[in-house]
Amino acid sequence: MKDKLIWIVFLLIISIILTGCGGAAEAPTETPVPTAHPGKSVMNNKCGTCHDLSRVTNYRDDLEGWEMTVDRMIMLGAELSDQQRTDLIDYLAKEYPQE
């Protein structure tokens, strides 16, 4: 009788352990879709009104060079808010760096 009770307790413990190991499967996490850099839309909507965008995308420069280029375009009539200017320069320097 004692052996039978030990086996029942043993099987009960094993079944509890195995049930706990199964657990609920984790739901797959969705890979976040990267958002476009805000400077990209500025480039498309502002630079693209006067230039073929290949003129912009084929050019390479560092941050300071892009600042000078964007500021020159503003002096020539490009209308950009301060935030658009900042976003555009950041985007251009990251996406089209000096080689």
Accessible surface in RSA format (square Angstrom, percent):
REM  Atomic radii and reference values for relative SASA: ProtOr
REM  Chains: A
REM  Algorithm: Lee & Richards
REM  Probe-radius: 1.40
REM  Slices: 20
REM RES _ NUM      All-atoms   Total-Side   Main-Chain    Non-polar    All polar
REM                ABS   REL    ABS   REL    ABS   REL    ABS   REL    ABS   REL
RES MET A   1   193.13 100.0 148.35  98.2  44.78 106.6 132.46 112.6  60.67  80.4
RES LYS A   2   158.78  77.5 151.33  92.9   7.44  17.7  98.19  88.4  60.59  64.5
RES ASP A   3   104.86  73.4 103.18 102.7   1.68   4.0  29.20  68.7  75.65  75.4
RES LYS A   4   139.54  68.1 133.97  82.2   5.57  13.3  80.83  72.8  58.71  62.5
RES LEU A   5   108.79  60.6 107.42  76.8   1.37   3.4 108.36  76.1   0.43   1.2
RES ILE A   6   100.01  56.9  96.97  72.2   3.04   7.3  99.26  71.5   0.75   2.0
RES TRP A   7   151.57  60.8 151.42  73.3   0.15   0.3 123.05  65.6  28.52  46.3
RES ILE A   8    98.92  56.3  96.73  72.1   2.18   5.3  97.86  70.5   1.06   2.9
RES VAL A   9    68.95  45.4  68.89  62.4   0.07   0.2  68.95  59.9   0.00   0.0
RES PHE A  10    98.13  49.1  95.94  59.4   2.19   5.7  98.02  59.4   0.11   0.3
RES LEU A  11   104.69  58.3 100.78  72.1   3.91   9.8 101.10  71.0   3.59   9.7
RES LEU A  12   103.52  57.7  99.41  71.1   4.11  10.3 102.89  72.3   0.64   1.7
RES ILE A  13    87.16  49.6  86.69  64.6   0.46   1.1  87.14  62.8   0.02   0.0
RES ILE A  14    63.53  36.2  63.53  47.3   0.00   0.0  63.53  45.7   0.00   0.0
RES SER A  15    53.40  45.1  48.16  64.3   5.24  12.1  44.34  94.4   9.06  12.7
RES ILE A  16   110.41  62.8 104.78  78.1   5.63  13.6 107.34  77.3   3.07   8.3
RES ILE A  17    94.41  53.7  87.42  65.1   6.99  16.8  93.28  67.2   1.13   3.1
RES LEU A  18   116.75  65.0 106.55  76.2  10.20  25.6 106.78  75.0   9.97  26.8
RES THR A  19   105.54  75.1  88.98  90.2  16.56  39.5  74.37  99.9  31.17  47.1
RES GLY A  20    59.06  72.8   0.00   N/A  59.06  72.8  37.80 103.7  21.26  47.6
RES CYS A  21    99.94  75.6  63.88  71.2  36.06  84.8  31.18  79.0  68.77  74.2
RES GLY A  22    58.84  72.6   0.00   N/A  58.84  72.6  38.05 104.4  20.79  46.6
RES GLY A  23    57.14  70.5   0.00   N/A  57.14  70.5  36.47 100.1  20.68  46.3
RES ALA A  24   103.29  95.0  64.47  99.5  38.81  88.3  74.24 104.6  29.04  76.9
RES ALA A  25   100.52  92.4  65.27 100.7  35.24  80.2  74.90 105.5  25.62  67.9
RES GLU A  26   165.44  95.0 137.55 104.1  27.89  66.4  57.30 110.8 108.14  88.3
RES ALA A  27    82.10  75.5  61.71  95.2  20.39  46.4  67.17  94.6  14.93  39.5
RES PRO A  28   125.24  91.3 101.48  92.5  23.76  86.4 112.63  93.0  12.61  78.4
RES THR A  29   130.50  92.8 104.49 105.9  26.01  62.0  78.27 105.1  52.23  79.0
RES GLU A  30   163.13  93.7 137.37 103.9  25.75  61.3  56.03 108.4 107.10  87.4
RES THR A  31   120.60  85.8  99.69 101.1  20.92  49.8  68.45  91.9  52.16  78.8
RES PRO A  32   112.63  82.1  96.11  87.6  16.51  60.0 106.50  87.9   6.13  38.1
RES VAL A  33   129.59  85.3 111.41 100.9  18.18  43.8 113.03  98.2  16.56  44.9
RES PRO A  34   120.22  87.6  96.36  87.8  23.86  86.7 106.85  88.2  13.37  83.1
RES THR A  35   129.08  91.8 102.16 103.6  26.92  64.1  77.19 103.7  51.89  78.4
RES ALA A  36    78.32  72.0  48.26  74.5  30.06  68.4  58.83  82.9  19.49  51.6
RES HIS A  37    52.95  28.9  40.43  28.1  12.52  32.0  41.60  42.9  11.35  13.2
RES PRO A  38    75.95  55.4  67.68  61.7   8.27  30.1  75.48  62.3   0.47   2.9
RES GLY A  39     0.00   0.0   0.00   N/A   0.00   0.0   0.00   0.0   0.00   0.0
RES LYS A  40    93.12  45.4  93.12  57.1   0.00   0.0  36.33  32.7  56.79  60.5
RES SER A  41    57.92  48.9  54.87  73.2   3.05   7.0  37.89  80.7  20.04  28.1
RES VAL A  42    10.92   7.2   8.51   7.7   2.41   5.8  10.92   9.5   0.00   0.0
RES MET A  43     6.54   3.4   6.54   4.3   0.00   0.0   6.54   5.6   0.00   0.0
RES ASN A  44    62.89  43.4  48.97  47.3  13.92  33.5  17.70  42.6  45.19  43.7
RES ASN A  45    97.75  67.4  86.21  83.3  11.54  27.8  24.41  58.8  73.33  70.9
RES LYS A  46    73.12  35.7  64.61  39.6   8.50  20.2  27.23  24.5  45.89  48.9
RES CYS A  47    23.78  18.0  17.32  19.3   6.46  15.2   6.69  16.9  17.09  18.4
RES GLY A  48    30.98  38.2   0.00   N/A  30.98  38.2   6.11  16.8  24.87  55.7
RES THR A  49   106.50  75.7  67.37  68.3  39.13  93.2  64.16  86.2  42.34  64.0
RES CYS A  50   111.21  84.1  71.82  80.1  39.39  92.6  24.61  62.3  86.60  93.4
RES HIS A  51    42.89  23.4  33.70  23.4   9.20  23.5  31.56  32.5  11.33  13.2
RES ASP A  52   103.21  72.3  85.08  84.7  18.12  42.9  42.27  99.5  60.94  60.8
RES LEU A  53    55.01  30.6  50.47  36.1   4.54  11.4  50.51  35.5   4.49  12.1
RES SER A  54    55.57  47.0  50.61  67.5   4.95  11.4  32.40  69.0  23.17  32.5
RES ARG A  55   167.27  70.2 151.31  77.1  15.96  38.0  51.35  70.2 115.92  70.3
RES VAL A  56    16.02  10.5  12.84  11.6   3.17   7.6  16.02  13.9   0.00   0.0
RES THR A  57    36.46  25.9  32.95  33.4   3.51   8.4  22.23  29.9  14.23  21.5
RES ASN A  58   115.63  79.7  88.16  85.2  27.47  66.1  28.91  69.6  86.72  83.8
RES TYR A  59    99.45  46.4  93.50  53.2   5.95  15.5  73.48  55.2  25.97  32.0
RES ARG A  60    88.14  37.0  72.31  36.9  15.83  37.7  19.83  27.1  68.31  41.4
RES ASP A  61    19.41  13.6  19.41  19.3   0.00   0.0   1.27   3.0  18.15  18.1
RES ASP A  62    67.44  47.2  62.50  62.2   4.94  11.7  28.47  67.0  38.97  38.9
RES LEU A  63    95.69  53.3  91.99  65.8   3.71   9.3  91.99  64.6   3.71  10.0
RES GLU A  64   116.33  66.8 114.42  86.6   1.91   4.5  32.46  62.8  83.88  68.5
RES GLY A  65    10.20  12.6   0.00   N/A  10.20  12.6   8.84  24.3   1.36   3.0
RES TRP A  66     5.02   2.0   5.02   2.4   0.00   0.0   5.02   2.7   0.00   0.0
RES GLU A  67    61.90  35.5  61.90  46.8   0.00   0.0   5.94  11.5  55.96  45.7
RES MET A  68   115.95  60.0 109.24  72.3   6.70  16.0  94.00  79.9  21.95  29.1
RES THR A  69    24.36  17.3  24.36  24.7   0.00   0.0  20.97  28.2   3.39   5.1
RES VAL A  70     5.63   3.7   4.91   4.4   0.72   1.7   5.63   4.9   0.00   0.0
RES ASP A  71    50.75  35.5  49.56  49.3   1.19   2.8  23.34  54.9  27.40  27.3
RES ARG A  72   113.62  47.7 111.57  56.9   2.05   4.9  48.92  66.9  64.70  39.2
RES MET A  73    53.27  27.6  52.29  34.6   0.98   2.3  42.18  35.9  11.09  14.7
RES ILE A  74    58.03  33.0  49.02  36.5   9.01  21.7  49.02  35.3   9.01  24.5
RES MET A  75   162.13  84.0 124.89  82.7  37.24  88.7  98.65  83.9  63.48  84.1
RES LEU A  76   136.46  76.0 100.31  71.8  36.15  90.9 105.28  73.9  31.18  83.9
RES GLY A  77    51.39  63.4   0.00   N/A  51.39  63.4  35.04  96.2  16.36  36.6
RES ALA A  78    39.47  36.3  20.48  31.6  19.00  43.2  31.98  45.0   7.49  19.8
RES GLU A  79   141.23  81.1 129.88  98.3  11.35  27.0  49.69  96.1  91.54  74.7
RES LEU A  80    31.24  17.4   3.41   2.4  27.83  70.0   5.64   4.0  25.60  68.9
RES SER A  81    58.91  49.8  44.21  59.0  14.70  33.9  51.19 109.0   7.71  10.8
RES ASP A  82   123.19  86.3 116.96 116.4   6.24  14.7  37.55  88.4  85.64  85.4
RES GLN A  83   113.89  63.7 109.31  79.9   4.57  10.9  52.23 111.2  61.65  46.8
RES GLN A  84    55.39  31.0  55.39  40.5   0.00   0.0  13.78  29.3  41.62  31.6
RES ARG A  85    69.32  29.1  69.32  35.3   0.00   0.0  18.31  25.0  51.01  30.9
RES THR A  86    75.29  53.5  72.09  73.1   3.20   7.6  54.50  73.2  20.78  31.4
RES ASP A  87    22.91  16.0  22.38  22.3   0.54   1.3   0.54   1.3  22.38  22.3
RES LEU A  88     3.85   2.1   3.85   2.8   0.00   0.0   3.85   2.7   0.00   0.0
RES ILE A  89     6.53   3.7   6.53   4.9   0.00   0.0   6.53   4.7   0.00   0.0
RES ASP A  90    45.93  32.2  44.97  44.8   0.96   2.3  15.21  35.8  30.72  30.6
RES TYR A  91    13.32   6.2  13.28   7.6   0.04   0.1   5.24   3.9   8.08  10.0
RES LEU A  92     2.84   1.6   2.84   2.0   0.00   0.0   2.84   2.0   0.00   0.0
RES ALA A  93    19.39  17.8  10.62  16.4   8.76  19.9  10.68  15.0   8.70  23.1
RES LYS A  94   135.95  66.3 109.86  67.4  26.09  62.1  75.45  67.9  60.50  64.4
RES GLU A  95    97.06  55.7  79.45  60.1  17.61  41.9   5.86  11.3  91.19  74.5
RES TYR A  96    31.84  14.9  31.84  18.1   0.00   0.0  14.01  10.5  17.83  22.0
RES PRO A  97    64.07  46.7  64.07  58.4   0.00   0.0  64.07  52.9   0.00   0.0
RES GLN A  98   112.84  63.1  91.27  66.7  21.57  51.4  22.54  48.0  90.30  68.5
RES GLU A  99   177.77 102.1 109.83  83.1  67.94 161.8  76.36 147.7 101.41  82.8
END  Absolute sums over single chains surface
CHAIN  1 A     8070.8       6722.3       1348.4       4975.1       3095.7
END  Absolute sums over all chains
TOTAL          8070.8       6722.3       1348.4       4975.1       3095.7
